[in-house]
Amino acid sequence: MSSNDHISKQFDTELESIRASVLQMGGLVESQIKSAVESLVKSDVNLMTRVIAEDHRVNAMEVKIDEACSQMIARRQPTAGDLRLIMTVVKTITDLERIGDEAEKIARMAKMLSQKNVLSKPRYHEIERASEIAVDMLRKALDAFARLDVVMAAQVVRQDDQVDEEFRGIMRYLITFMMEDPRTISTALEILFVAKAIERIGDHAQNMAEYVIYMVKGRDVRHVTVDEIEREVQQ
């Protein structure tokens, strides 16, 4: 094996290690979202506390992967597709870290709600449904990243409309809830913060999917329509 072949193989191994770390971070973040929503629905204070405490793990993973990418750029000076991959990773872990923050926020809101002694609380199944869509988006975005699947990435971008619609539905319901009994206003606002956090998770998953299209196609699709994105990935 020549020296160049050896260097190329080592470079590929390092890239694969970074990709695997991103997927591991994504798995942790997905677990955080599920646990946060479950803690809200079940009023499980121990689970809320665990989600809040484990946010530091997400932050630490972002720092570690970011450092690995910086070192690789400095040592390997990647170009073309390899450079796009590293740029995609750097952007993706930023969104994953922010999703982790939203999961922590849901757990904190859940803790506040669990401490309230109110006779009537809004139902949570709309929150559960919205979170299921957002988690599905995240899972597909990670899958698209792992498989370099631009068609799946485009599906994630399209799905963001569903999360937005769910959020608007929750907001309408909570407004009705507050109008019927003004004593529920503070509770309803805290639940609205939860719904907004889920809507933002969907936005971050959409960003991740758009990065995948950039990585594979070399085109920045962050500010184009869904229809244009779908046409782009079919080419």
C-alpha positions as CSV (number, residue, x, y, z in Angstrom):
1,M,0.0,0.0,0.0
2,S,1.4,3.4,-1.0
3,S,1.7,6.3,1.5
4,N,-1.1,8.2,-0.3
5,D,-3.4,5.1,0.0
6,H,-2.6,4.8,3.7
7,I,-3.4,8.5,4.3
8,S,-6.6,8.2,2.3
9,K,-7.8,5.2,4.2
10,Q,-7.0,6.8,7.5
11,F,-8.9,9.9,6.4
12,D,-12.0,7.8,5.5
13,T,-11.8,6.1,8.9
14,E,-11.7,9.5,10.7
15,L,-14.7,10.7,8.7
16,E,-16.6,7.6,9.4
17,S,-15.9,8.0,13.2
18,I,-17.2,11.5,13.1
19,R,-20.4,10.4,11.2
20,A,-20.9,7.7,13.8
21,S,-20.6,10.2,16.6
22,V,-23.2,12.4,15.0
23,L,-25.7,9.5,14.9
24,Q,-24.9,8.7,18.5
25,M,-25.6,12.3,19.5
26,G,-28.8,12.2,17.5
27,G,-29.9,9.0,19.3
28,L,-29.3,10.7,22.7
29,V,-31.3,13.8,21.7
30,E,-34.2,11.7,20.4
31,S,-34.3,9.8,23.7
32,Q,-34.3,13.2,25.5
33,I,-37.3,14.4,23.6
34,K,-39.3,11.2,24.2
35,S,-38.4,11.2,27.9
36,A,-39.3,14.9,28.3
37,V,-42.8,14.5,26.8
38,E,-43.4,11.3,28.7
39,S,-42.4,13.1,31.9
40,L,-45.0,15.8,31.1
41,V,-47.8,13.4,30.3
42,K,-47.2,11.1,33.3
43,S,-46.1,13.9,35.7
44,D,-43.0,11.8,36.4
45,V,-40.8,14.2,38.4
46,N,-37.8,11.8,38.5
47,L,-37.8,11.5,34.7
48,M,-38.1,15.3,34.4
49,T,-35.0,15.7,36.6
50,R,-33.1,13.1,34.6
51,V,-33.8,14.9,31.3
52,I,-32.6,18.2,32.7
53,A,-29.5,16.6,34.3
54,E,-28.5,14.8,31.1
55,D,-28.5,17.9,28.9
56,H,-24.8,18.4,29.7
57,R,-24.1,15.1,27.8
58,V,-25.5,16.5,24.7
59,N,-23.5,19.7,25.1
60,A,-20.3,17.7,25.7
61,M,-20.9,15.6,22.6
62,E,-21.3,18.8,20.5
63,V,-18.0,20.2,21.8
64,K,-16.1,16.9,21.2
65,I,-17.4,16.5,17.6
66,D,-16.8,20.1,16.8
67,E,-13.2,19.8,18.0
68,A,-12.7,16.6,15.8
69,C,-14.0,18.5,12.8
70,S,-11.7,21.5,13.4
71,Q,-8.7,19.2,13.8
72,M,-9.6,17.4,10.6
73,I,-9.9,20.6,8.6
74,A,-6.5,21.8,10.0
75,R,-4.6,18.5,9.4
76,R,-6.3,17.1,6.2
77,Q,-7.4,20.3,4.4
78,P,-10.4,18.5,2.8
79,T,-11.9,19.7,-0.4
80,A,-15.2,19.2,-2.4
81,G,-17.5,16.5,-1.0
82,D,-15.3,15.8,2.1
83,L,-15.4,19.4,3.0
84,R,-19.1,19.6,2.5
85,L,-19.5,16.6,4.8
86,I,-17.5,18.2,7.6
87,M,-19.5,21.5,7.2
88,T,-22.7,19.5,7.3
89,V,-21.6,17.8,10.5
90,V,-20.7,21.1,12.2
91,K,-24.1,22.6,11.3
92,T,-26.0,19.4,12.2
93,I,-24.5,19.1,15.7
94,T,-25.4,22.7,16.4
95,D,-29.1,21.9,15.6
96,L,-28.9,18.7,17.7
97,E,-27.6,20.6,20.6
98,R,-30.5,23.1,20.3
99,I,-33.0,20.3,20.1
100,G,-31.4,19.0,23.3
101,D,-32.1,22.5,24.8
102,E,-35.7,22.3,23.7
103,A,-36.1,18.9,25.4
104,E,-34.6,20.3,28.6
105,K,-37.1,23.2,28.3
106,I,-40.0,20.8,28.0
107,A,-38.8,18.9,31.1
108,R,-38.5,22.2,33.1
109,M,-42.0,23.3,32.0
110,A,-43.3,19.8,33.0
111,K,-41.8,20.3,36.4
112,M,-43.5,23.6,36.9
113,L,-46.8,22.1,35.8
114,S,-46.4,19.1,38.1
115,Q,-46.1,21.5,41.1
116,K,-49.4,23.2,40.3
117,N,-52.4,22.3,42.3
118,V,-55.1,23.0,39.7
119,L,-58.5,21.4,39.3
120,S,-58.4,21.4,35.5
121,K,-55.4,20.9,33.2
122,P,-55.5,20.9,29.4
123,R,-55.3,17.4,27.9
124,Y,-51.9,16.4,26.5
125,H,-52.7,14.1,23.6
126,E,-52.2,17.0,21.1
127,I,-48.8,17.6,22.5
128,E,-48.0,13.9,22.2
129,R,-49.1,13.8,18.6
130,A,-47.0,16.9,17.7
131,S,-44.0,15.4,19.4
132,E,-44.3,12.1,17.6
133,I,-44.2,14.0,14.2
134,A,-41.2,16.0,15.4
135,V,-39.3,12.9,16.6
136,D,-40.2,11.2,13.3
137,M,-38.7,14.1,11.4
138,L,-35.5,13.9,13.5
139,R,-35.2,10.2,13.0
140,K,-35.6,10.6,9.2
141,A,-33.1,13.5,9.1
142,L,-30.6,11.3,10.9
143,D,-31.3,8.4,8.5
144,A,-31.0,10.7,5.5
145,F,-27.6,11.8,6.9
146,A,-26.5,8.2,7.4
147,R,-27.6,7.0,4.0
148,L,-27.0,10.2,2.0
149,D,-30.7,9.9,1.1
150,V,-31.9,13.2,-0.4
151,V,-35.4,11.9,-1.1
152,M,-35.9,11.2,2.6
153,A,-34.4,14.6,3.4
154,A,-37.0,16.2,1.2
155,Q,-39.8,14.3,3.0
156,V,-38.6,15.8,6.3
157,V,-38.8,19.3,4.9
158,R,-42.3,18.6,3.7
159,Q,-43.3,17.2,7.2
160,D,-42.4,20.5,8.9
161,D,-45.8,21.8,7.7
162,Q,-47.5,19.1,9.8
163,V,-45.7,20.2,13.0
164,D,-46.6,23.8,12.3
165,E,-50.2,22.9,11.8
166,E,-50.3,20.9,15.1
167,F,-48.8,23.9,16.9
168,R,-51.5,26.2,15.6
169,G,-54.1,23.7,16.6
170,I,-52.7,23.5,20.2
171,M,-52.6,27.3,20.3
172,R,-56.3,27.5,19.3
173,Y,-57.3,24.9,21.8
174,L,-55.3,26.7,24.7
175,I,-56.9,30.0,23.8
176,T,-60.4,28.5,24.2
177,F,-59.3,26.8,27.4
178,M,-58.1,30.2,28.9
179,M,-61.3,32.0,27.7
180,E,-63.5,29.4,29.4
181,D,-61.6,29.7,32.7
182,P,-59.2,32.6,33.2
183,R,-57.7,30.8,36.2
184,T,-56.0,28.4,33.8
185,I,-54.1,31.2,32.0
186,S,-50.7,30.6,33.6
187,T,-51.0,26.8,33.1
188,A,-52.1,27.2,29.5
189,L,-49.1,29.5,28.8
190,E,-46.7,27.0,30.2
191,I,-48.2,24.3,27.9
192,L,-47.9,26.7,25.0
193,F,-44.2,27.0,25.8
194,V,-44.0,23.2,25.5
195,A,-45.8,23.2,22.2
196,K,-43.5,26.0,20.9
197,A,-40.4,23.9,21.9
198,I,-41.8,20.9,19.9
199,E,-42.4,23.2,16.9
200,R,-38.8,24.4,17.1
201,I,-37.6,20.8,17.2
202,G,-39.3,20.3,13.9
203,D,-37.6,23.4,12.5
204,H,-34.2,22.1,13.6
205,A,-34.9,18.7,12.1
206,Q,-35.8,20.5,8.8
207,N,-32.5,22.3,8.9
208,M,-30.7,19.0,9.3
209,A,-32.5,17.6,6.3
210,E,-31.6,20.6,4.2
211,Y,-27.9,20.2,5.2
212,V,-28.0,16.6,3.8
213,I,-29.3,17.9,0.5
214,Y,-26.4,20.5,0.5
215,M,-23.9,17.7,1.3
216,V,-25.1,15.4,-1.5
217,K,-26.1,17.9,-4.2
218,G,-23.8,20.8,-3.4
219,R,-26.8,23.2,-3.4
220,D,-27.9,25.4,-0.5
221,V,-31.7,24.9,-0.3
222,R,-32.4,26.7,3.0
223,H,-34.4,29.5,1.4
224,V,-36.2,27.8,-1.4
225,T,-39.7,26.3,-1.5
226,V,-40.5,22.6,-0.7
227,D,-41.6,22.1,-4.3
228,E,-38.2,23.3,-5.5
229,I,-36.4,21.0,-3.1
230,E,-38.4,18.1,-4.3
231,R,-37.5,18.9,-7.9
232,E,-33.9,19.2,-7.0
233,V,-33.6,15.8,-5.3
234,Q,-35.2,14.1,-8.3
235,Q,-32.5,15.3,-10.7
